[in-house]
Amino acid sequence: MGLGKTIQAIAFLTNYKFIHGCKGPFLVVCPLTLVDNWLSEFKKFSPNIKCERYAGDRDVREGIQDR
């Protein structure tokens, strides 16, 4: 049974971005086992925020940084 911490964090970042005007970028650090869950929750509850998975070997991470 979850306590809603993920949704609270998503609501906070959404509020911070759209109400207070902070454009980011924001960094969410979590275990690799939860990354896919976080991405799906962002798509569901805050589809206006662009999310990137920053994981993998060095070449993959450098490709993400260049975007």
C-alpha distances in whole Angstrom, upper triangle without the diagonal:
4,7,9,11,13,14,15,17,18,19,21,23,24,25,27,29,30,30,32,33,32,32,31,30,27,25,22,21,18,18,20,17,15,18,18,15,16,19,18,16,19,21,19,19,22,24,27,26,28,25,27,25,27,27,30,33,36,37,34,33,37,37,34,35,39,37
4,6,8,9,10,12,13,15,16,17,19,20,22,23,25,26,27,28,30,28,29,27,27,23,22,18,18,15,16,18,16,13,16,16,13,13,17,16,13,16,19,17,16,19,22,24,23,24,22,24,23,25,25,28,31,33,35,32,31,34,34,31,32,36,34
4,6,8,9,9,12,14,14,15,18,19,20,21,23,25,25,26,28,27,27,26,26,22,21,18,18,16,17,20,18,15,17,18,15,14,18,17,14,17,19,18,16,19,22,24,23,24,23,25,24,25,26,29,32,34,36,33,31,35,35,32,33,36,34
4,5,5,6,9,10,11,12,14,15,16,18,20,21,21,23,24,23,24,23,23,19,19,16,17,15,17,19,17,14,16,16,13,12,15,15,11,13,16,14,12,15,18,20,19,21,20,22,21,23,24,28,31,33,34,31,29,33,33,29,30,33,31
4,6,5,6,9,10,10,12,14,15,16,18,20,20,21,23,21,22,20,20,17,16,12,13,12,14,17,16,13,14,16,13,11,14,15,11,13,16,15,13,15,18,20,18,20,18,20,19,21,22,25,29,30,32,29,27,30,30,27,28,31,29
4,5,5,6,9,10,11,12,14,15,17,18,19,20,21,20,20,18,18,14,14,10,12,11,13,15,14,10,11,12,9,7,11,11,8,9,13,12,10,12,15,17,15,16,14,16,16,18,19,23,26,28,29,26,24,27,27,24,25,28,26
4,5,5,6,8,10,10,12,14,15,16,17,19,20,19,19,18,18,15,15,13,15,14,17,18,17,13,14,14,11,9,12,11,8,9,12,10,8,10,13,15,14,16,15,18,18,20,22,25,29,30,31,28,26,29,29,25,26,29,27
4,5,5,6,9,10,10,12,14,15,16,17,18,17,19,18,18,15,15,13,15,15,18,20,19,16,16,17,14,12,14,15,11,11,15,14,11,12,15,16,15,18,17,19,20,22,23,27,30,31,33,30,27,30,30,26,27,30,28
4,5,5,6,9,10,10,12,14,15,15,17,15,16,14,15,11,11,9,12,12,15,17,18,14,14,16,13,10,13,14,11,10,14,14,11,11,14,15,13,15,14,16,17,18,20,24,27,28,29,26,24,27,27,23,24,26,25
4,5,5,6,8,10,11,12,13,15,15,14,14,13,14,11,12,10,13,13,17,18,18,14,13,14,12,9,10,11,8,7,10,10,8,7,11,11,10,12,11,14,15,17,20,23,27,28,29,25,23,26,25,22,22,25,23
4,6,5,6,8,10,10,11,13,14,14,15,15,15,13,14,13,16,17,20,21,22,18,17,18,16,13,14,14,11,9,12,12,8,8,12,12,11,14,14,18,19,21,24,27,30,31,32,29,27,29,29,25,25,28,25
4,5,5,6,9,10,10,11,13,12,13,13,14,11,13,12,15,16,20,22,22,19,18,19,17,14,16,17,14,12,15,15,12,11,14,14,12,15,15,18,19,21,23,27,30,30,32,29,26,28,28,24,24,27,25
4,5,5,6,9,10,10,11,9,10,9,10,8,10,10,13,15,19,20,21,18,16,18,16,13,14,15,13,10,13,14,11,9,12,11,9,12,12,15,16,18,21,24,27,27,28,26,23,25,25,21,21,23,21
4,5,5,6,8,9,10,10,10,11,12,10,13,13,17,18,22,22,23,20,18,19,17,14,14,15,12,10,12,13,9,7,10,9,7,11,12,15,18,20,23,26,29,29,30,27,25,26,26,22,22,24,22
4,5,5,5,7,9,9,11,12,14,13,15,15,19,21,24,25,26,22,21,22,20,17,18,19,16,13,15,16,12,10,13,12,11,14,16,19,21,23,26,30,32,32,33,30,28,29,29,25,25,27,25
4,6,6,5,7,6,8,9,11,10,13,14,18,20,24,25,26,23,21,23,21,18,18,20,17,15,17,18,15,12,15,13,11,14,15,18,21,21,25,28,31,31,31,29,26,27,27,24,23,25,23
4,6,6,5,5,6,7,9,10,13,14,18,20,24,25,26,23,21,22,21,17,17,19,17,14,16,17,14,11,13,10,9,11,13,16,19,20,24,27,30,29,30,27,24,25,25,21,21,22,20
4,6,5,7,8,11,13,13,17,18,21,23,27,28,29,25,23,24,23,19,19,20,18,15,16,17,14,11,12,10,10,13,15,19,22,23,27,30,33,32,33,30,27,28,28,24,24,25,22
4,6,8,10,13,15,15,19,19,23,25,29,30,31,27,26,26,25,22,22,23,20,17,19,19,16,13,16,13,13,16,19,22,25,26,29,33,36,35,36,33,30,31,31,27,27,28,26
4,6,9,11,14,14,17,19,22,25,28,30,31,28,26,27,26,23,23,24,22,19,21,22,18,16,18,15,14,17,19,22,25,25,29,32,35,34,35,32,29,30,30,27,26,27,25
4,6,9,12,13,17,19,22,25,28,29,31,28,26,27,26,22,22,24,22,18,20,22,19,16,17,14,13,15,17,20,23,24,27,31,33,32,32,30,27,28,27,24,23,24,22
4,6,9,10,13,16,19,22,26,27,28,25,23,25,24,21,20,23,21,17,20,21,19,15,17,14,12,14,16,18,21,21,24,28,30,29,29,27,24,25,25,21,20,22,20
4,6,8,12,15,18,21,25,25,27,24,22,23,23,19,19,21,20,16,18,20,18,14,15,12,10,11,13,15,18,18,22,25,27,26,27,24,22,22,22,18,17,18,16
3,5,9,12,15,18,22,22,24,22,19,21,21,17,17,20,19,15,17,20,18,15,16,13,10,11,11,13,15,15,19,22,24,23,24,22,19,19,19,16,15,16,15
4,7,10,13,16,19,20,22,20,17,19,20,16,15,18,18,15,17,19,18,15,15,14,10,10,10,10,13,13,16,19,21,20,21,19,16,16,17,13,12,14,13
4,7,10,13,17,17,20,17,15,17,17,13,13,17,16,13,16,18,16,14,15,14,10,10,9,10,12,12,15,19,21,21,22,19,16,18,18,14,14,16,15
4,6,10,13,14,17,14,12,15,15,12,13,16,15,13,16,19,17,15,17,16,12,12,10,10,10,9,12,16,18,18,20,17,14,16,17,14,13,16,16
4,6,10,11,14,11,9,12,12,9,10,14,13,11,15,17,16,15,16,16,13,13,10,10,10,10,12,16,19,19,21,18,15,18,19,15,16,19,18
4,7,9,12,10,9,12,13,10,12,15,15,14,17,19,18,18,19,20,16,16,13,12,10,10,11,14,17,18,20,18,15,18,19,16,16,20,20
4,6,8,6,7,10,10,9,11,14,14,14,17,18,18,18,20,21,18,17,14,13,11,11,11,14,17,19,21,18,16,20,21,18,19,22,22
4,5,6,7,10,11,10,13,15,15,16,19,20,20,21,22,24,21,20,16,15,12,12,11,13,16,18,20,18,17,20,21,19,20,24,23
4,5,5,8,10,10,11,14,15,16,18,20,21,21,21,23,20,19,15,13,10,10,8,10,13,16,18,15,15,18,19,17,19,22,22
4,6,7,8,10,12,13,14,16,17,19,20,21,21,24,21,20,17,15,12,13,12,13,17,19,21,18,18,22,22,20,22,25,25
4,6,5,6,9,10,11,12,14,15,16,17,18,21,18,18,14,14,11,13,12,15,18,21,22,19,18,22,22,19,21,25,24
4,5,5,6,9,10,11,12,14,15,16,16,18,16,14,11,10,7,9,9,12,16,18,19,16,15,19,19,16,18,21,20
4,5,5,6,9,10,11,12,14,15,15,17,15,14,11,11,9,11,11,14,17,20,20,17,17,20,19,17,19,22,20
4,5,5,6,9,10,11,12,14,14,17,15,15,12,13,11,14,14,17,21,23,24,20,20,23,23,20,22,25,23
4,6,5,6,9,10,10,11,12,15,12,12,9,11,10,12,14,17,20,22,23,20,18,22,21,18,20,23,21
4,5,5,6,9,10,10,10,12,10,10,7,8,8,11,13,16,19,21,21,18,17,20,19,16,18,20,18
4,5,5,6,9,10,10,13,12,12,10,11,11,15,16,19,22,24,25,21,20,23,22,19,22,24,21
4,5,5,6,8,9,12,11,12,11,13,13,16,18,21,25,26,27,23,22,25,24,21,23,25,23
4,5,5,5,6,9,7,9,8,11,12,15,17,20,24,25,25,22,21,23,22,19,20,23,20
4,6,6,5,8,8,9,8,11,13,16,18,21,25,26,26,22,22,24,22,19,21,23,20
4,6,6,10,11,12,12,15,16,20,21,24,28,29,29,26,25,28,26,23,25,27,24
4,6,9,10,12,12,16,17,20,23,26,29,31,31,27,26,28,27,24,25,27,24
4,5,6,9,10,14,16,19,21,25,28,29,29,25,24,26,25,21,23,24,21
4,5,7,9,13,15,18,21,24,27,28,28,24,23,25,23,20,22,23,19
4,6,9,13,16,19,22,25,28,28,28,24,23,25,23,19,21,22,18
4,6,10,13,15,19,22,25,25,25,22,20,22,20,17,17,19,16
4,7,10,13,16,19,22,22,21,18,17,18,16,13,14,16,12
4,7,9,13,16,19,19,19,16,14,16,15,11,13,15,12
4,6,9,12,15,15,15,12,11,13,11,8,10,12,10
4,6,9,12,13,14,10,9,12,11,8,11,14,12
4,7,10,10,11,8,6,9,10,7,9,12,12
4,7,9,10,7,6,10,11,9,11,14,14
4,7,8,6,6,10,10,10,12,15,16
4,6,6,6,9,10,11,13,15,16
4,6,5,6,9,10,11,12,15
4,6,5,6,9,10,11,13
4,5,5,6,9,10,11
4,5,5,6,9,10
4,5,5,6,9
4,5,5,7
4,5,6
4,6
4
